[in-house]
Amino acid sequence: MKLLEYCNEVELNHLMNDLARRLEDGCAINGIEKPMFALVLFNDPKMGQYCSNCNREQVIGALQELTERLVKKQDFPRIERRTDETS
């Protein structure tokens, strides 16, 4: 196995496209509507690779908002919803 830093463009493109497809498939299998996403991979935090299914400005906005929450150690509480099975 090699580090991401040593992958060439063809290898990175193949990897990222495969992971993006699996992410979308996983959402569909679990009944989740196709979300916008930015998938970030790195071995060295200074050399991140990403792919997304949205435009660059949307990725930047989402990452900025996420960074602020991570720095402040803030999480969004999850809303528990009752299903027909638990009603």
N, C-alpha and C positions, 0 to 999 in steps of 0.2 A: 504494500500500500504506500501511496505517496501523499504528501501534503498538497493542499490546494495550490499553494504558491508554485508548485512544479508542474501543474497541469497546463497544457497549451490551450489556445482559444477553442479549438474543436472539442477537446475533452470537457472543458468548462461549459461550453454551450450545450453539449449532450447531457451532462450531469444536471444542469439547472433546468433544462426543459423537462427532463424525466421527473425531477422532484416537483416541479410546478404541476405537471399532469397528475402525479400521485396525490398532491395536496387537493386539487380540485376533485379528483375521484373520491378521495376520503371524505370530503364534505358531502358529496352527493350520496354516498353509501350511508352516511349518518343522518340524512335528511336535512342537511344544512344548505340553504341557498348559497350559490356561488359567491364567496366573499371577494372583495378586492384584497390583494395581498402583496407583500414584499418579503421575499425569503432572503435572509442574510446568512451567509456561511463564512466562517473564518477559522484559521488556525492561529494566525497572528492578527490581533485586533486592528493593527494598522494596515492590513491587507484584506479587507472584506470584499466579498463578491456578493452580488445580489441579482435577483430576477424579480419581475413583478408582472401583474396583469393590468396595471394602471399607469398613468403618466407620471413622469418624474416629479412634477410639482406635488402630486398627491402623496407620493412616497416620502418626499422631503417633509411635508406637513405631518404625516403620520409618525415619522421617526422623531421629529422635533417634539411632538406632543408626548410620545412614549419616553423619550429621553428625560423630559421634565418630570414625568411621574416616577421613573426609575431613580433619579437623583433624590427626589423627595420621599422615596419609599412609599408611594401612594398606590393603592390598588382600588379597583372598582368592586364594590360588593356585588355578588351574583344574586339575582332575584330567583328565589325558589318558586317554580310554577307547579301547580298541581296538574297531574294528568288524569285522564278518565280512570286509570287503574288505581290511583290513590284517592280519588274523590269519595 
